[in-house]
Each structure stands twice: as C-alpha cells, then as structure tokens.
Amino acid sequence: MKNPLLYLVMFLFCLNGQAQDKKAKDLLNQVTAKIGTYNNIAIDFKYSLHNAKENINQESKGNVVMKGNMYTLNFMGVTKIFDGKQTYTINPEDEEITISKYDEKDENAITPSKMLTFFNSGYKYSWDILQNVKGRKIQYIKLIPISSKDQRKEILLGVDVQTKHIYNLIEIGRNGTKTVLTVNSFKTDQPLSKNQFTFAASKYPNYYINKID
C-alpha cells in the first residue's frame, strides 16, 4: 500500500472512530455521574420481547424504586425486595417466597448500581444515531459485549441529551430476539415509606418460604 492518499484516508478514518468512541464514553460517564446525585430513583417502565423466527411477542410493564444499595422491583407479577443484605422474591401465583443472601462476588447479582450503570465495563462503545422522540433528543450509544460467551449481539442505549437520563435500552440477541425496555416515568428524590425496602412475613401467612443459603 504505497498510495499516500489511501494512507491519509485511513488515518482520518481512525481518528474519527476514536473521537466517536470517546464521545460515547463521555456521555455514559455523564449518565453515571447524574445518577449518583440522587437520593432515590423511582422508574415506571415498559418491556417488550420479539422474536419473529419463533413467533414470540411479549409485552409487560413494571416499576422499580431504588435507594443506595436497596430496591423494590415489581415485574411480571413478581415482587423483589432487596434490603441490602438479602433478596426476597415474592411470587403470588405460586404463593412462594424465596429468600437469598447477597453475594458481592456474584457477577449476576442485581443491585441498583448495576441496573443503571451496567454499561461501565464489559463493552466496546460507539456513537450511534440521534433521534427526536416527542420533542426529546435521544442519543444512542451502541454497546458491543466483549465476552464471546455473551448471547447478546449488541445493545443500543438511548440517553436523553438534556437530562442525561436513560430513555430506553434495546438488546439484539444472537438468536434474533429483540428486547426493548422503555422508561415511561423517571422520578427522583421521592418521599419513601420507612418500610419501602423491608420484607414483612406477616403479610404472607400462607406462603411457602424457601431460604437459599
């Protein structure tokens, strides 16, 4: 390759790619910093799953309240309460409650910080499209999982340019499954009950309790 013009084009392309990646990382850092300023966060969301090949279409709504290292999540009829030490999974359909301890070494363990800042490690970043959604500018960042074992092909994270809040998350699986989580309501620093993250067994007298050590 002795063509100097081709050298220049490739050099400029590499510079542009590095700049775009830096823009993506900078925006994600702003999202993380903004989340860290709130005392608590309450989110209502919509979830959808679509796989044309398997003819699967699912939709559901949910909500989550987070404070520090605690959360209460309601999704698909199941409630999860994490008080910072243990997770209580309440399943009304089966009248069963599963209690499990939090293991800091477990990479799959869910915490508020992982819910909203999962993108800080394990991905390659790139700047994607900017969309206007009902008057809001949503900038998308494409995340490519680094691990070859990850079943997700790519993730598109939509960020509200003005608020630096996450608007939606689109996952494309290697098997063709597309899942979309869209934030319908994002509230911060709300007045919470002192028992917001407390599990009370007395509320479920007939439930079977399964403790996992």
N, C-alpha and C positions, 0 to 999 in steps of 0.2 A: 504494500500500500504506500505508493510514493506520491500520490496526488495531495498537495498541500491544502487544497480546498476541502477535500474529504476529511483531512485531519482537523481542520477548523470547525467543520460542521459537527463532527463527533465530539470535539472538545466543548463546544457551546451546548450541545445536547446534554452532556454530562453535567455541566454547570447548572443548567436549567432544572434537571432532575434533582440535584442536591438541594437547590433552593426550594423547590416544591416540597420535598420531604421535610425540610426544616420548617417551612410554613405550617405543615401538618402537625409536626411535633409541638411547635409553639402554641398552636390553637388548643391542642389536647392538654398542654400544661396550664393554659388559662382556665380550661374547664375544671381541672383538678383543684386549682387554687381557689376558684369561685366556690366550689362545693365545700371546701374546708372552712369557709367563713360563716356557715350556717350552724345554728344550734340544733335544729332538727329539720327534716325534709319529709313532706307528705306528697306522694305521687299517685294519681289515678292513671291507669294505662289500658291500652287495648292490645291484644295479642292475636296474631293470625299465623296459620301454618298452611302451606300449599305445596302439594306435590302432584303435578299433572300426570306423571307416569303411573303413580299408584292410585290416582284419583282420590286424593286425600285433601279435604278442605276443612279447617277448624278455625273457629273464632271464639275468643273469650275476653273477659275484662277482669281487671284486678286492681288492687291498691296496696301500697306499702307505706309504712311510717318508719323513719329511721332517726336514731339519735345516738351519737357516739358509736359504740360498738353493739348497739341493740337494734332490733327491728321487729315489726309485726307485719306479716305478709298474708294477704288473702288472695288466693288464686285457684281457679277451677274447683271451687267448693271446699278447698282445704285451707286451714289457717296454720301459719308457722309463727311461733313466738320465740325470739332469741333474747335472753336476758343478759347476755354477755358471757355466760358460762355454759348454759345448756339450751338445746333447741327442743321445743315442744311442737310436734306436728299433730294437729287435731283434724281427724277425718270423720265428719258427722255421718257420712254414708255407711261406713263400717263400724261406727261408734268405737273408734280406736284412737288412742293417743300414744305416739312414740316419743320417748324422751332419750335424747342422745347428748353426750358431752362434746364440747367444742375442742377440737384438736388443732392447735396452731400449725402443726406440721402437715395437716391435710390440705393439699392444694385445691381440692374440690369443695372444701367447706365454704359456705356462703356467709359473707359479712357485708355490712353496708358499704365499706370502702371498696370491696370487690365488685359490688353491684354497679357502682357509679365510676369506678376508676380502673376497671379490669384491663383497659387498653394500655396501661403504663408499661407493661412488659409482655414479651412473647409474640410481638407482631412487628411487621415492617409497615411503615406508614407511607401514604402518598396522597397528594392533594387531588380531590375529585371535583365534581360539578357543584355549582351554586344554584339553588332553586328558590323561587318565590312561592311560599306557601301561605295563602291567606294574608298577604302583606308582610309576612316574616321572611327574612333572608336566612335560608338554611344552607350552611356549607357542609358538604360531605367529605369525610376522610375515609379513604379505603384502607382497611387493615387486612394484611395477609398473614395468617398464622405461620410462625417459624417452624413449629414442630410438624414433621411429616405424618405424624400419627393423628393430628387434628382432623376431624371429619368435616370441618368447615373449609370451604374453598376460599371464601372471602367474606368480609364484613364491611358494610357501609354504615358509618356513624354520622348521623345528621346533627349538627350543632347550630343552635340559634346564634347568629353572629352578634346580635345586640346583647342578649342576656348571658351568653356563654353557658346556657343550659342544654342538656341533651334533649333533642326533639324526638328522634327515633333511631332505631337500630335495625338494620336489615342483614340477615345472615343467609348466605347461599351455601348449602351443603354439597359435598362431593357427589351425593346421590340424587341431586336435583331438588332437594327440599328447600323451600324458601320460607323463612320465618321473619315476621315483622313485629316489632314492639314499638308502639307509638305512645308518647306521653300526651295524655289529654289534659292533665292538670298538674302543675308543679308549684307547690306551696312551701314556704319556708318559715321557720321560727313561729310555729303554731302553738297555741296553748294546749298542752297534753295532760291527760289524766296521770296521776301518780302511779296508777296501776297499768299504764299503757303496755308495758313490757313484762308484766307479772302474770305467771300462769296460776290459775286457781282451780285446783282439782275438784273443789266443791261444786263447780258449775257443770261438771260432767259425771254425776253419780253412777251412771250405768255403763260408762265407757270402760273398755279393756285398756289397761295401761301396759305398754311394752317398753321396758327400760333396756337400752343398749349401752353397755359399758365400754 
